[in-house]
Amino acid sequence: MALADEVARVTVRSVKDIRRAAEALRDIAWARARLRVAAADNIASKRPLVDEEGAILAAEVFGWNAPHERWWADTRLALTSPIPRACRYESEPFWVNAEGFRTRQPNRYLDAMDLSNFEKRALCKAAIVIPIHLPFGQIGVVSYTVEDPDRTDLSAEFDAHSDELMVLSHRFIAGCVKAHRTRQWLPADCQLTKREIECLKWASVGKTDKEISMILGRSHATVRFHIQNAGEKLDAVNRSQTIFKASQLGYLGAVA
């Protein structure tokens, strides 16, 4: 089957599509390389991914039901497992086992990550991982393990299928997130000015209004005005929330 046809099968346009799309992703992964799917739409949430009826996909579609496989029931996993933790530092597909992370480009953050007791913490011996970085700072993840749970080398499957798995995983998770979203967390089409962004960038690294005024060569009152004006645009209740919302919209970027 062509990739375009597979993408259409895993596309979610409403909550009614979620279960069908999950079943398609499961079947496609198995047909490609006998891969098992584990999917989470938000690694910061304790709530597992569900279909229209509230059924947990990990259990009912992807088949993670054995006592030692119920990763979706462990609310601490996003903090303790190296797989979701790595997704906070990498946006491209990678595969991992106890010996390290394999990425297409070097990533010093992953190189420094603790992989001790990998199997116990990750609940697998090896996995192909697709991080899903979404708007507003949300991170999802789809990981793929092989039929043989004792295999530790997934380089062949990664080289052969990771690009297609990235496309399919992102389409599925992004669709699920949009379908489930019922609340608007940020104002629509919010546009900050160059000066507002400059002030917020310095504020985000802990500079006071007085310090920012000295850095930018502007008055204290002007700096305060720009930050307050940005807060009104972002519908923020205080300085901290203004910085947070601006960061979620990608205005501040990563601090060097």
C-alpha atoms as a printed R data frame, in Angstrom:
    type eleno elety resid chain resno       x       y      z
1   ATOM     1    CA   MET     A     1   0.000   0.000  0.000
2   ATOM     2    CA   ALA     A     2   1.279   3.492 -0.865
3   ATOM     3    CA   LEU     A     3   2.242   5.808  1.976
4   ATOM     4    CA   ALA     A     4  -0.436   8.307  0.936
5   ATOM     5    CA   ASP     A     5  -3.094   5.632  1.366
6   ATOM     6    CA   GLU     A     6  -1.683   4.689  4.779
7   ATOM     7    CA   VAL     A     7  -1.729   8.349  5.844
8   ATOM     8    CA   ALA     A     8  -5.387   8.590  4.856
9   ATOM     9    CA   ARG     A     9  -6.166   5.526  6.984
10  ATOM    10    CA   VAL     A    10  -4.610   7.011 10.159
11  ATOM    11    CA   THR     A    11  -6.059  10.508  9.680
12  ATOM    12    CA   VAL     A    12  -8.369  11.719 12.459
13  ATOM    13    CA   ARG     A    13 -10.865  14.487 11.685
14  ATOM    14    CA   SER     A    14 -13.214  13.959 14.635
15  ATOM    15    CA   VAL     A    15 -13.364  11.837 17.772
16  ATOM    16    CA   LYS     A    16 -15.441   9.315 15.822
17  ATOM    17    CA   ASP     A    17 -12.355   8.553 13.691
18  ATOM    18    CA   ILE     A    18  -9.954   7.849 16.550
19  ATOM    19    CA   ARG     A    19 -10.561   4.146 17.074
20  ATOM    20    CA   ARG     A    20 -10.581   3.368 13.338
21  ATOM    21    CA   ALA     A    21  -7.344   5.320 12.843
22  ATOM    22    CA   ALA     A    22  -5.705   3.605 15.831
23  ATOM    23    CA   GLU     A    23  -6.600   0.197 14.436
24  ATOM    24    CA   ALA     A    24  -5.144   1.233 11.079
25  ATOM    25    CA   LEU     A    25  -1.884   2.381 12.679
26  ATOM    26    CA   ARG     A    26  -1.661  -0.899 14.583
27  ATOM    27    CA   ASP     A    27  -2.239  -2.958 11.437
28  ATOM    28    CA   ILE     A    28   0.159  -0.927  9.281
29  ATOM    29    CA   ALA     A    29   2.987  -1.200 11.824
30  ATOM    30    CA   TRP     A    30   2.477  -4.943 12.148
31  ATOM    31    CA   ALA     A    31   2.358  -5.447  8.381
32  ATOM    32    CA   ARG     A    32   5.512  -3.409  7.824
33  ATOM    33    CA   ALA     A    33   7.806  -5.101 10.320
34  ATOM    34    CA   ARG     A    34   5.685  -6.881 12.931
35  ATOM    35    CA   LEU     A    35   5.891  -3.830 15.176
36  ATOM    36    CA   ARG     A    36   3.722  -3.173 18.232
37  ATOM    37    CA   VAL     A    37   2.457   0.356 18.846
38  ATOM    38    CA   ALA     A    38   2.414   2.387 22.060
39  ATOM    39    CA   ALA     A    39   0.952   5.880 21.696
40  ATOM    40    CA   ALA     A    40   0.485   8.847 24.025
41  ATOM    41    CA   ASP     A    41  -0.874  12.222 22.969
42  ATOM    42    CA   ASN     A    42   0.585  14.160 25.898
43  ATOM    43    CA   ILE     A    43   3.489  12.964 28.045
44  ATOM    44    CA   ALA     A    44   2.593  15.589 30.655
45  ATOM    45    CA   SER     A    45  -0.898  14.184 31.173
46  ATOM    46    CA   LYS     A    46  -1.933  11.341 33.473
47  ATOM    47    CA   ARG     A    47  -4.873  10.541 31.196
48  ATOM    48    CA   PRO     A    48  -4.196   7.871 28.536
49  ATOM    49    CA   LEU     A    49  -5.295   8.321 24.944
50  ATOM    50    CA   VAL     A    50  -8.935   7.302 24.499
51  ATOM    51    CA   ASP     A    51 -11.494   6.905 21.726
52  ATOM    52    CA   GLU     A    52 -14.935   8.479 21.411
53  ATOM    53    CA   GLU     A    53 -16.392   6.130 24.037
54  ATOM    54    CA   GLY     A    54 -13.567   6.717 26.500
55  ATOM    55    CA   ALA     A    55 -11.967   3.318 25.870
56  ATOM    56    CA   ILE     A    56  -8.217   3.269 26.499
57  ATOM    57    CA   LEU     A    57  -6.526   2.636 23.152
58  ATOM    58    CA   ALA     A    58  -3.389   1.161 24.709
59  ATOM    59    CA   ALA     A    59  -5.433  -1.694 26.116
60  ATOM    60    CA   GLU     A    60  -8.297  -2.163 23.674
61  ATOM    61    CA   VAL     A    61  -6.580  -1.462 20.346
62  ATOM    62    CA   PHE     A    62  -2.829  -1.762 20.829
63  ATOM    63    CA   GLY     A    63  -3.058  -4.783 23.113
64  ATOM    64    CA   TRP     A    64  -0.990  -3.751 26.145
65  ATOM    65    CA   ASN     A    65  -2.894  -5.825 28.669
66  ATOM    66    CA   ALA     A    66  -0.417  -8.186 30.308
67  ATOM    67    CA   PRO     A    67   0.418  -7.211 33.921
68  ATOM    68    CA   HIS     A    68   3.994  -6.232 33.002
69  ATOM    69    CA   GLU     A    69   2.827  -4.292 29.894
70  ATOM    70    CA   ARG     A    70   0.372  -1.842 31.410
71  ATOM    71    CA   TRP     A    71   2.621   1.178 30.905
72  ATOM    72    CA   TRP     A    72  -0.413   3.404 30.359
73  ATOM    73    CA   ALA     A    73  -1.547   2.833 33.960
74  ATOM    74    CA   ASP     A    74   1.726   4.105 35.446
75  ATOM    75    CA   THR     A    75   1.345   7.866 35.877
76  ATOM    76    CA   ARG     A    76   5.025   8.188 36.861
77  ATOM    77    CA   LEU     A    77   6.322   6.805 33.579
78  ATOM    78    CA   ALA     A    78   6.770  10.176 31.841
79  ATOM    79    CA   LEU     A    79   9.134  11.213 34.627
80  ATOM    80    CA   THR     A    80  10.980   7.949 35.161
81  ATOM    81    CA   SER     A    81  11.196   6.279 31.752
82  ATOM    82    CA   PRO     A    82  14.024   7.428 29.463
83  ATOM    83    CA   ILE     A    83  11.747   7.201 26.407
84  ATOM    84    CA   PRO     A    84   9.298  10.075 27.118
85  ATOM    85    CA   ARG     A    85  12.089  12.007 28.826
86  ATOM    86    CA   ALA     A    86  14.162  11.827 25.654
87  ATOM    87    CA   CYS     A    87  11.236  13.218 23.669
88  ATOM    88    CA   ARG     A    88  11.640  16.482 25.572
89  ATOM    89    CA   TYR     A    89  15.109  16.850 24.020
90  ATOM    90    CA   GLU     A    90  14.651  15.357 20.544
91  ATOM    91    CA   SER     A    91  12.087  15.945 17.789
92  ATOM    92    CA   GLU     A    92  13.327  13.450 15.179
93  ATOM    93    CA   PRO     A    93  12.880   9.652 15.234
94  ATOM    94    CA   PHE     A    94  15.425   7.636 17.211
95  ATOM    95    CA   TRP     A    95  15.846   4.149 18.535
96  ATOM    96    CA   VAL     A    96  17.143   3.234 21.936
97  ATOM    97    CA   ASN     A    97  18.278   0.325 24.076
98  ATOM    98    CA   ALA     A    98  20.335  -0.002 27.243
99  ATOM    99    CA   GLU     A    99  23.492   0.881 25.322
100 ATOM   100    CA   GLY     A   100  22.314   4.293 24.154
101 ATOM   101    CA   PHE     A   101  20.261   6.444 21.804
102 ATOM   102    CA   ARG     A   102  20.694   6.307 18.033
103 ATOM   103    CA   THR     A   103  19.763   9.498 16.231
104 ATOM   104    CA   ARG     A   104  20.396  10.793 12.731
105 ATOM   105    CA   GLN     A   105  22.260  13.814 14.099
106 ATOM   106    CA   PRO     A   106  24.265  14.020 17.337
107 ATOM   107    CA   ASN     A   107  22.307  15.120 20.398
108 ATOM   108    CA   ARG     A   108  24.390  15.967 23.447
109 ATOM   109    CA   TYR     A   109  21.322  15.996 25.687
110 ATOM   110    CA   LEU     A   110  20.549  12.370 24.914
111 ATOM   111    CA   ASP     A   111  24.191  11.413 25.291
112 ATOM   112    CA   ALA     A   112  24.054  12.666 28.882
113 ATOM   113    CA   MET     A   113  20.841  10.840 29.798
114 ATOM   114    CA   ASP     A   114  20.922   8.107 32.417
115 ATOM   115    CA   LEU     A   115  20.040   4.690 30.947
116 ATOM   116    CA   SER     A   116  20.725   2.588 34.013
117 ATOM   117    CA   ASN     A   117  18.108  -0.132 34.645
118 ATOM   118    CA   PHE     A   118  16.822   0.616 31.157
119 ATOM   119    CA   GLU     A   119  14.558  -2.397 30.738
120 ATOM   120    CA   LYS     A   120  12.847  -1.893 34.090
121 ATOM   121    CA   ARG     A   121  12.330   1.832 33.525
122 ATOM   122    CA   ALA     A   122  11.383   1.699 29.840
123 ATOM   123    CA   LEU     A   123   9.384  -1.562 30.088
124 ATOM   124    CA   CYS     A   124  11.146  -2.888 26.988
125 ATOM   125    CA   LYS     A   125  14.629  -3.865 25.832
126 ATOM   126    CA   ALA     A   126  14.579  -1.633 22.740
127 ATOM   127    CA   ALA     A   127  12.202   0.703 20.938
128 ATOM   128    CA   ILE     A   128  11.894   2.920 17.895
129 ATOM   129    CA   VAL     A   129  10.575   6.244 19.148
130 ATOM   130    CA   ILE     A   130   8.759   9.010 17.273
131 ATOM   131    CA   PRO     A   131   8.515  12.246 19.302
132 ATOM   132    CA   ILE     A   132   5.490  14.360 18.331
133 ATOM   133    CA   HIS     A   133   6.069  18.054 19.087
134 ATOM   134    CA   LEU     A   134   2.768  19.894 18.835
135 ATOM   135    CA   PRO     A   135   1.582  23.513 19.190
136 ATOM   136    CA   PHE     A   136   1.515  25.128 22.643
137 ATOM   137    CA   GLY     A   137   4.399  23.030 23.941
138 ATOM   138    CA   GLN     A   138   2.514  19.725 23.979
139 ATOM   139    CA   ILE     A   139   4.604  16.614 23.330
140 ATOM   140    CA   GLY     A   140   3.206  13.268 22.261
141 ATOM   141    CA   VAL     A   141   5.079  10.070 21.521
142 ATOM   142    CA   VAL     A   142   4.570   6.894 19.538
143 ATOM   143    CA   SER     A   143   6.999   4.061 20.201
144 ATOM   144    CA   TYR     A   144   7.364   0.807 18.333
145 ATOM   145    CA   THR     A   145   8.706  -2.465 19.698
146 ATOM   146    CA   VAL     A   146   9.281  -5.718 17.836
147 ATOM   147    CA   GLU     A   147   7.443  -9.000 18.190
148 ATOM   148    CA   ASP     A   148  10.403 -10.645 19.937
149 ATOM   149    CA   PRO     A   149  10.675  -8.853 23.317
150 ATOM   150    CA   ASP     A   150  14.266 -10.042 23.799
151 ATOM   151    CA   ARG     A   151  15.671  -8.309 20.731
152 ATOM   152    CA   THR     A   152  17.866  -5.313 21.482
153 ATOM   153    CA   ASP     A   153  19.028  -4.250 18.000
154 ATOM   154    CA   LEU     A   154  16.379  -2.401 15.982
155 ATOM   155    CA   SER     A   155  18.739  -0.723 13.522
156 ATOM   156    CA   ALA     A   156  17.331  -2.589 10.499
157 ATOM   157    CA   GLU     A   157  13.728  -1.645 11.260
158 ATOM   158    CA   PHE     A   158  14.745   1.920 12.070
159 ATOM   159    CA   ASP     A   159  16.631   2.386  8.808
160 ATOM   160    CA   ALA     A   160  13.858   0.827  6.748
161 ATOM   161    CA   HIS     A   161  10.740   2.326  8.316
162 ATOM   162    CA   SER     A   162  11.394   5.301 10.620
163 ATOM   163    CA   ASP     A   163  10.648   8.008  8.042
164 ATOM   164    CA   GLU     A   164   7.273   6.530  7.158
165 ATOM   165    CA   LEU     A   165   6.489   5.837 10.820
166 ATOM   166    CA   MET     A   166   7.205   9.483 11.606
167 ATOM   167    CA   VAL     A   167   4.641  10.661  9.047
168 ATOM   168    CA   LEU     A   168   1.998   8.183 10.177
169 ATOM   169    CA   SER     A   169   2.569   8.766 13.891
170 ATOM   170    CA   HIS     A   170   2.414  12.543 13.604
171 ATOM   171    CA   ARG     A   171  -0.752  12.452 11.512
172 ATOM   172    CA   PHE     A   172  -2.473  10.146 14.001
173 ATOM   173    CA   ILE     A   173  -1.464  11.941 17.211
174 ATOM   174    CA   ALA     A   174  -1.993  15.468 15.857
175 ATOM   175    CA   GLY     A   175  -5.463  14.469 14.700
176 ATOM   176    CA   CYS     A   176  -6.346  12.953 18.070
177 ATOM   177    CA   VAL     A   177  -5.218  16.080 19.901
178 ATOM   178    CA   LYS     A   178  -7.264  18.400 17.686
179 ATOM   179    CA   ALA     A   179 -10.319  16.151 17.919
180 ATOM   180    CA   HIS     A   180 -10.176  16.049 21.729
181 ATOM   181    CA   ARG     A   181  -9.415  19.738 22.217
182 ATOM   182    CA   THR     A   182 -12.457  21.525 23.590
183 ATOM   183    CA   ARG     A   183 -10.937  24.497 25.369
184 ATOM   184    CA   GLN     A   184  -9.063  27.419 23.845
185 ATOM   185    CA   TRP     A   185  -6.022  27.958 26.082
186 ATOM   186    CA   LEU     A   186  -4.496  30.867 24.191
187 ATOM   187    CA   PRO     A   187  -5.958  33.837 22.302
188 ATOM   188    CA   ALA     A   188  -6.261  33.356 18.558
189 ATOM   189    CA   ASP     A   189  -3.819  35.099 16.196
190 ATOM   190    CA   CYS     A   190  -1.910  36.901 18.937
191 ATOM   191    CA   GLN     A   191   0.830  39.091 17.482
192 ATOM   192    CA   LEU     A   192   3.564  40.543 19.685
193 ATOM   193    CA   THR     A   193   5.782  43.414 18.622
194 ATOM   194    CA   LYS     A   194   9.555  43.264 18.313
195 ATOM   195    CA   ARG     A   195   9.983  45.323 21.501
196 ATOM   196    CA   GLU     A   196   7.544  43.181 23.467
197 ATOM   197    CA   ILE     A   197   9.421  40.036 22.431
198 ATOM   198    CA   GLU     A   198  12.797  41.569 23.335
199 ATOM   199    CA   CYS     A   199  11.579  42.510 26.800
200 ATOM   200    CA   LEU     A   200   9.992  39.109 27.397
201 ATOM   201    CA   LYS     A   201  13.111  37.251 26.264
202 ATOM   202    CA   TRP     A   202  15.192  39.053 28.870
203 ATOM   203    CA   ALA     A   203  12.462  38.627 31.485
204 ATOM   204    CA   SER     A   204  12.399  34.886 30.748
205 ATOM   205    CA   VAL     A   205  16.043  34.575 31.862
206 ATOM   206    CA   GLY     A   206  15.351  36.391 35.136
207 ATOM   207    CA   LYS     A   207  16.155  40.000 34.336
208 ATOM   208    CA   THR     A   208  14.222  42.688 36.176
209 ATOM   209    CA   ASP     A   209  12.552  45.612 34.433
210 ATOM   210    CA   LYS     A   210  15.399  47.864 35.570
211 ATOM   211    CA   GLU     A   211  18.030  45.481 34.203
212 ATOM   212    CA   ILE     A   212  16.141  45.118 30.913
213 ATOM   213    CA   SER     A   213  15.918  48.894 30.577
214 ATOM   214    CA   MET     A   214  19.699  49.147 30.905
215 ATOM   215    CA   ILE     A   215  20.290  46.333 28.402
216 ATOM   216    CA   LEU     A   216  17.928  47.758 25.767
217 ATOM   217    CA   GLY     A   217  18.609  51.424 26.436
218 ATOM   218    CA   ARG     A   218  14.963  52.132 27.222
219 ATOM   219    CA   SER     A   219  13.301  53.642 30.257
220 ATOM   220    CA   HIS     A   220  12.048  51.496 33.106
221 ATOM   221    CA   ALA     A   221   8.491  52.630 32.343
222 ATOM   222    CA   THR     A   222   8.821  51.678 28.674
223 ATOM   223    CA   VAL     A   223   9.954  48.158 29.518
224 ATOM   224    CA   ARG     A   224   7.099  47.750 31.972
225 ATOM   225    CA   PHE     A   225   4.658  49.015 29.330
226 ATOM   226    CA   HIS     A   226   5.839  46.476 26.739
227 ATOM   227    CA   ILE     A   227   5.584  43.547 29.152
228 ATOM   228    CA   GLN     A   228   2.164  44.601 30.416
229 ATOM   229    CA   ASN     A   229   0.940  45.143 26.856
230 ATOM   230    CA   ALA     A   230   2.127  41.658 25.872
231 ATOM   231    CA   GLY     A   231   0.304  40.244 28.892
232 ATOM   232    CA   GLU     A   232  -2.958  41.866 27.808
233 ATOM   233    CA   LYS     A   233  -2.601  40.447 24.297
234 ATOM   234    CA   LEU     A   234  -1.911  36.982 25.717
235 ATOM   235    CA   ASP     A   235  -4.745  37.213 28.262
236 ATOM   236    CA   ALA     A   236  -2.225  36.531 31.043
237 ATOM   237    CA   VAL     A   237  -2.863  37.260 34.710
238 ATOM   238    CA   ASN     A   238   0.725  38.076 35.678
239 ATOM   239    CA   ARG     A   239   4.319  38.379 34.449
240 ATOM   240    CA   SER     A   240   5.068  34.665 34.830
241 ATOM   241    CA   GLN     A   241   2.039  33.602 32.818
242 ATOM   242    CA   THR     A   242   2.874  36.173 30.147
243 ATOM   243    CA   ILE     A   243   6.318  34.606 29.711
244 ATOM   244    CA   PHE     A   244   4.842  31.107 29.756
245 ATOM   245    CA   LYS     A   245   2.216  31.825 27.100
246 ATOM   246    CA   ALA     A   246   4.701  33.666 24.879
247 ATOM   247    CA   SER     A   247   6.987  30.664 25.127
248 ATOM   248    CA   GLN     A   248   4.164  28.279 24.209
249 ATOM   249    CA   LEU     A   249   3.561  30.296 21.052
250 ATOM   250    CA   GLY     A   250   7.229  30.110 20.112
251 ATOM   251    CA   TYR     A   251   8.041  33.798 20.537
252 ATOM   252    CA   LEU     A   252  10.894  33.308 22.956
253 ATOM   253    CA   GLY     A   253  12.717  30.307 21.510
254 ATOM   254    CA   ALA     A   254  15.374  28.357 23.363
255 ATOM   255    CA   VAL     A   255  17.746  30.218 25.634
256 ATOM   256    CA   ALA     A   256  21.331  29.855 24.358
